Amino acid sequence: MNLSIKYGTEHLDWEQLCDLIRRAPLGTREPDRYKAAVENSYSVCSAYVDNQLVGFGRAISDGQYQSAIYDVVVLPDFQKKAVGRSLMKALLDSLPEKSTVVLYATPGKQDFYRAFGFGELLTAMGLFANPELSRAKGHLGL
């Protein structure tokens, strides 16, 4: 498997990226809105196997103290083949040293992130645009 990680947004096809996210499955994204979100991110990494987009991740940061990783996604056929680990390493390496990094984990994927040193937050809270959907997906407690 010939895996390559690319940084930035210049090479991204927004329809293809939104399709990857849907197929992974991580939900749906509207290409125009998602393009704006990704272009406003601190770091963007894409994974390609033989020039096929198979994974993606992005992070936001204040550049000093706080960072957050979002949308780490790998096509099902490429999961458990080091694509996700390569994306996470690339994202973490691109963030400011000594910044606190948080992320949302898809329910059931917490062990993947624990391998990078992430721990569960005891005091985190969220204000979600659609709390009912967030509860249904297992991201928000009662």
Residue pairs with C-beta under 8 A, 6 or more apart in sequence:
1 49
1 81
2 49
2 50
3 47
3 48
3 49
3 82
3 83
3 86
4 47
4 48
4 49
5 45
5 46
5 47
5 48
5 86
5 87
5 90
6 45
6 46
6 48
7 43
7 44
7 45
7 90
7 94
8 44
9 35
9 38
9 39
9 44
11 46
12 38
12 44
12 46
13 53
14 31
14 32
14 34
14 35
15 31
16 53
17 29
17 31
17 34
17 38
17 46
17 53
17 56
18 28
18 29
18 30
18 31
18 34
20 53
20 54
20 55
20 56
20 73
20 75
21 27
21 28
21 29
21 34
21 56
21 71
21 73
22 28
22 29
23 75
23 76
24 73
24 74
24 75
24 76
26 71
26 73
26 106
37 58
38 44
38 58
40 60
41 58
41 59
41 60
41 70
42 59
42 60
42 61
42 63
42 67
42 94
42 95
43 58
43 59
43 61
43 91
43 94
43 95
44 56
44 57
44 58
45 56
45 57
45 58
45 87
45 90
45 91
45 94
46 53
46 55
46 56
47 53
47 54
47 55
47 56
47 74
47 78
47 83
47 86
47 87
48 54
49 78
49 83
54 74
54 75
54 77
54 78
54 83
55 72
55 73
55 74
55 75
55 78
55 83
55 84
55 86
55 87
56 71
56 72
56 73
56 87
57 69
57 70
57 71
57 72
57 73
57 87
57 88
57 90
57 91
58 69
58 70
58 71
58 91
59 67
59 68
59 69
59 70
59 91
59 94
59 95
59 101
60 67
60 68
60 70
61 67
61 68
61 95
61 96
61 99
62 99
63 96
64 96
64 99
65 96
65 99
65 100
66 99
66 100
66 102
67 95
67 96
67 99
67 100
67 101
67 102
68 101
68 102
68 103
69 88
69 91
69 92
69 101
69 102
69 103
70 103
70 104
72 84
72 87
72 88
72 91
72 103
74 83
74 84
74 87
84 112
85 115
88 113
88 116
92 101
92 116
95 101
101 118
102 121
102 124
103 113
103 118
104 139
105 112
105 113
105 118
107 137
107 138
107 139
110 120
126 134
126 139
126 140
128 134
128 139
128 140
131 140
134 140
135 141
135 142
